[in-house]
């Protein structure tokens, strides 16, 4: 099951797991390798106090195994907080597969990956994420029952992206309410960075409200399609942070909120679907607050996708998933009130509420 030498993780990186900057009392980290299918994956289970860990499997061309480890540690911790703050009976887990999703996928690879998931005995339940799809989860299902994000024909909820986008939309509207006293997005200039599955749905939602939409993505083909369909203005990746905008919505990969980018931002609100947007929670959470920008914590407002796949465990109901995601609006306002009352950042307020629920469950 575990061949560290073939993953090039060796004792040097293995010993760094417990001392890793992103290690946060994780319960279990599993390195998965299969030579025949060329599978290289890492599964991280952060916390199972509230229930089994559930989180998607990301497939990405990481520059190194160390980078993949950092990503899966941060993502799994975020899933713990996402489940807790959403009131779900779930813990936090995540997985990454090292590879190019455009050319390295195979049925055999996902079947083998499913065997590793099955070996964890239900402590980790997987789903789709960046670089994987509902179709990939069908192959995983051949080897394990511990998988969600399945097609509707198999009793699943299909692509969770629309519900994820709806939750972000609710968080964005709550942020508008807090900032301007009105949650209408009509006339607001909104920069959506990343127009993949979630970003594209979000573009439609804010445009339907009358917002002026700007978009950016490294995928030029997808960018052109979305721009044409929704009459959105394309912004080059380098110009995103200098754009005069009301709302910045990071919907691609994380860590875009770093010292350099924050100093350039010209917006009143940050509200997007990307995970781990803050490169450093403490440093950059404070920096955003000091700049007078309202930050809607990512793991709070992007929880719609988790709510959607969680619904599959109980018997999928699309309307119930939407109704529960709608509550993200009220929870976002609650976070803002707590941050203001306690004079802490919104990110700290959200984490505090999540940790309080976990601590109460332990008692």
C-alpha positions in Angstrom: 0.0 0.0 0.0 2.7 2.5 0.9 5.9 2.7 -1.0 7.4 6.0 0.1 10.6 5.5 -2.0 8.6 5.5 -5.2 6.8 8.7 -4.3 10.2 10.3 -3.7 9.0 11.3 -0.3 11.7 9.4 1.6 12.4 9.7 5.3 13.3 13.4 4.8 9.8 14.4 3.7 8.1 11.7 5.8 9.6 13.2 8.9 8.4 16.6 7.9 4.7 15.6 8.1 4.4 16.1 11.8 6.6 19.2 11.7 5.1 20.6 8.5 3.8 24.2 8.6 0.4 23.0 7.4 0.2 20.0 9.8 -2.6 20.7 12.3 -3.0 17.6 14.4 -4.1 15.6 11.5 -5.3 12.1 12.5 -4.0 10.2 9.4 -2.0 10.9 6.3 -1.8 8.1 3.7 0.6 8.0 0.7 -0.8 5.8 -2.1 1.2 4.4 -4.9 0.5 1.9 -7.7 3.2 1.3 -10.3 0.9 -0.4 -12.9 -1.6 2.5 -13.1 1.0 5.2 -12.2 -1.1 6.3 -9.4 0.5 8.7 -6.9 -1.9 10.1 -4.3 -2.1 11.4 -0.8 -5.1 11.2 1.4 -5.2 13.4 4.5 -7.8 12.9 7.3 -7.7 15.9 9.5 -10.5 15.4 12.1 -13.3 12.9 12.6 -14.9 14.2 15.8 -18.2 15.1 14.2 -18.3 12.2 11.8 -16.4 10.5 8.9 -14.2 12.8 6.9 -15.5 13.9 3.5 -13.7 15.8 0.9 -13.0 15.8 -2.8 -10.1 14.3 -4.7 -8.0 16.9 -6.6 -5.9 16.0 -9.6 -3.2 18.5 -10.3 0.3 18.8 -11.8 2.1 19.6 -8.6 5.7 20.7 -9.0 6.8 18.3 -6.3 5.4 15.7 -3.8 6.2 18.2 -1.1 3.9 20.8 -2.7 1.1 18.1 -3.0 1.5 17.3 0.7 1.2 20.9 1.6 -2.0 21.3 -0.4 -3.7 18.2 0.9 -2.9 19.1 4.5 -4.3 22.6 4.1 -7.4 21.4 2.2 -8.3 18.7 4.6 -8.1 21.1 7.6 -10.4 23.5 5.7 -12.9 20.7 5.2 -13.1 20.1 8.9 -14.0 23.8 9.5 -16.4 23.8 6.5 -18.3 20.8 7.8 -18.4 22.1 11.4 -19.5 25.7 10.6 -22.2 24.3 8.2 -23.7 22.1 11.0 -22.9 18.8 9.2 -22.1 15.5 11.0 -18.9 15.2 9.1 -15.2 15.5 9.7 -12.6 16.9 7.4 -10.5 15.0 4.8 -9.1 15.6 1.3 -7.1 13.8 -1.3 -4.8 14.8 -4.1 -3.7 12.8 -7.1 -0.4 13.9 -8.7 -0.9 14.1 -12.4 -2.2 16.0 -15.4 -6.0 15.5 -15.5 -6.0 16.2 -19.3 -3.8 13.2 -20.2 -3.0 11.0 -17.1 -6.5 9.8 -16.3 -7.6 6.2 -16.8 -10.3 3.9 -15.5 -7.7 1.6 -14.0 -6.1 4.5 -12.1 -9.4 5.5 -10.5 -10.4 2.0 -9.7 -7.0 1.5 -8.0 -7.5 4.8 -6.1 -10.9 3.5 -5.0 -9.2 0.5 -3.4 -7.1 2.8 -1.2 -10.2 4.7 -0.2 -11.9 1.4 0.7 -8.9 0.4 2.8 -9.7 3.2 5.2 -12.9 1.6 6.2 -15.2 4.6 5.8 -13.0 7.1 7.7 -12.6 9.0 4.5 -15.4 9.5 1.9 -14.3 11.0 -1.4 -15.9 13.1 -4.1 -14.9 15.1 -7.2 -12.8 18.3 -7.0 -10.5 20.3 -9.3 -9.3 18.0 -12.1 -11.8 15.2 -11.4 -15.4 14.7 -12.4 -18.6 12.8 -11.7 -17.5 10.3 -14.4 -14.3 9.6 -12.5 -16.2 9.0 -9.3 -18.2 6.3 -11.2 -14.9 4.4 -11.6 -13.9 4.9 -8.0 -17.3 3.5 -7.0 -16.3 0.2 -8.6 -13.9 -0.3 -5.8 -15.5 1.4 -2.8 -18.9 2.5 -1.5 -17.3 5.5 0.2 -17.7 7.9 -2.6 -20.2 10.7 -3.4 -20.6 13.1 -6.3 -22.1 10.3 -8.3 -24.5 10.8 -11.3 -28.2 11.2 -10.6 -28.8 7.8 -12.4 -26.8 6.2 -9.6 -28.7 8.0 -6.8 -26.2 10.8 -6.5 -26.5 14.5 -7.0 -24.4 14.8 -10.1 -22.1 17.8 -10.5 -22.2 19.8 -7.1 -20.9 23.0 -8.8 -24.3 24.7 -9.1 -24.9 24.3 -5.4 -21.4 25.4 -4.6 -21.9 28.6 -6.7 -25.3 29.2 -5.1 -23.6 29.2 -1.6 -20.9 31.6 -2.7 -23.7 33.8 -4.2 -25.5 33.8 -0.9 -22.2 34.7 0.9 -21.6 37.5 -1.6 -25.0 38.9 -1.1 -24.6 38.8 2.7 -21.3 40.6 2.3 -23.0 43.3 0.2 -25.7 43.7 2.9 -23.0 44.2 5.5 -21.0 46.6 3.4 -23.6 48.7 1.7 -26.8 48.0 3.7 -28.4 46.3 0.7 -27.7 42.9 -0.6 -28.5 43.7 -4.3 -25.6 43.2 -6.6 -27.1 45.3 -9.4 -24.5 47.7 -10.9 -21.7 46.2 -8.8 -18.4 45.5 -10.6 -17.5 41.9 -9.8 -14.2 40.3 -10.8 -14.5 36.5 -11.0 -11.1 34.9 -11.2 -11.5 31.3 -12.5 -14.4 30.4 -14.7 -14.4 26.6 -14.4 -17.5 24.7 -13.2 -18.2 26.8 -10.2 -17.0 30.1 -11.6 -19.2 29.8 -14.7 -22.3 29.3 -12.7 -21.4 32.2 -10.4 -21.0 34.4 -13.5 -24.5 33.7 -14.5 -26.0 34.3 -11.0 -24.4 37.7 -10.6 -25.1 38.8 -14.1 -28.8 37.9 -13.6 -28.7 40.4 -10.8 -27.5 43.1 -13.0 -23.8 43.1 -12.0 -21.0 44.2 -14.4 -18.9 41.1 -14.7 -15.2 40.8 -15.3 -13.5 37.3 -15.8 -10.0 35.9 -15.9 -8.7 32.3 -16.3 -5.6 30.6 -17.5 -7.8 28.4 -19.8 -8.2 30.7 -22.8 -10.7 28.5 -24.5 -13.1 28.3 -21.6 -12.6 32.1 -21.0 -13.7 32.9 -24.5 -16.8 30.7 -24.2 -17.9 32.3 -20.9 -17.2 35.8 -22.1 -19.3 35.3 -25.2 -22.2 33.6 -23.4 -22.5 36.1 -20.6 -21.1 39.3 -22.2 -18.4 39.4 -19.6 -15.2 41.5 -20.0 -11.9 39.5 -20.0 -9.1 40.7 -17.8 -5.6 39.4 -18.1 -4.3 37.4 -15.1 -1.6 40.1 -14.4 -4.2 42.9 -14.3 -6.7 41.2 -11.9 -5.4 42.8 -8.7 -5.2 46.3 -10.1 -8.8 46.4 -11.4 -11.1 49.0 -10.0 -13.9 46.6 -8.7 -16.4 46.3 -5.9 -16.1 42.6 -5.3 -13.2 40.2 -5.9 -14.2 36.6 -6.3 -11.3 34.2 -6.3 -12.7 31.0 -7.8 -9.5 29.1 -9.0 -6.7 27.8 -6.8 -5.8 29.1 -3.4 -3.2 31.5 -1.9 -4.1 34.4 -4.2 -4.5 36.5 -1.1 -0.8 37.1 -0.3 1.1 40.2 0.7 1.8 41.4 -2.8 -1.7 40.9 -4.2 -3.6 42.3 -1.2 -1.5 45.5 -1.4 -2.7 46.0 -5.0 -6.4 45.1 -4.4 -9.0 47.8 -5.1 -12.2 46.3 -3.8 -14.6 46.5 -0.9 -15.4 42.7 -0.6 -13.6 39.4 -1.2 -16.0 36.5 -1.7 -15.1 33.6 -3.8 -15.2 29.8 -4.1 -11.5 28.9 -4.0 -10.2 27.0 -1.0 -7.4 28.4 1.2 -7.5 31.9 -0.3 -5.3 33.3 2.4 -1.7 32.4 2.0 -1.2 32.9 5.7 -4.4 33.1 7.8 -3.0 35.2 10.5 -0.9 37.7 8.5 -3.2 38.1 5.5 -6.5 38.0 7.4 -5.3 41.0 9.4 -3.9 42.7 6.3 -7.2 42.5 4.6 -9.1 43.9 7.6 -6.6 46.7 8.1 -7.1 47.7 4.4 -10.8 48.0 5.1 -11.8 45.1 2.9 -14.6 42.7 4.1 -13.5 39.1 3.7 -16.1 36.3 3.5 -14.2 33.2 4.7 -13.9 30.7 1.9 -14.6 27.5 3.8 -17.9 29.1 4.9 -19.4 30.4 1.7 -18.1 27.6 -0.6 -19.7 24.9 1.6 -22.6 24.4 -0.9 -20.7 21.6 -2.7 -20.1 19.7 0.6 -23.7 20.2 1.6 -24.7 18.7 -1.8 -22.6 15.6 -1.5 -23.5 15.2 2.1 -27.1 15.0 1.0 -26.3 11.9 -1.0 -25.4 10.0 2.2 -29.0 10.5 3.5 -30.8 10.1 0.2 -30.2 12.9 -2.3 -32.7 15.8 -2.5 -31.6 18.7 -4.6 -34.1 21.2 -3.2 -33.0 20.4 0.4 -29.4 20.9 -0.6 -30.3 24.3 -2.0 -32.4 25.2 1.0 -29.5 24.3 3.4 -27.0 26.3 1.3 -29.3 29.3 1.5 -28.5 29.4 5.2 -24.9 30.4 4.3 -26.3 34.0 4.0 -27.3 34.1 7.7 -24.2 32.3 8.8 -22.0 34.8 6.9 -23.7 37.7 8.7 -23.3 35.9 12.0 -19.5 35.7 11.3 -19.3 39.4 10.5 -21.1 40.3 13.8 -18.8 38.0 15.8 -15.7 39.5 14.2 -16.9 43.0 14.9 -17.9 42.3 18.5 -14.7 40.5 19.4 -12.4 42.8 17.3 -11.0 39.8 15.4 -10.7 39.0 11.7 -13.6 37.4 9.9 -11.4 34.3 9.2 -10.6 34.0 12.9 -14.3 34.4 13.8 -15.3 31.6 11.4 -12.5 29.2 12.7 -13.5 30.0 16.3 -17.1 29.0 15.7 -16.1 25.8 14.0 -13.6 24.9 16.7 -16.2 25.6 19.4 -18.6 23.1 17.8 -15.9 20.4 17.6 -14.8 21.0 21.2 -18.4 20.7 22.3 -18.8 17.4 20.5 -15.7 16.0 22.2 -17.2 16.7 25.6 
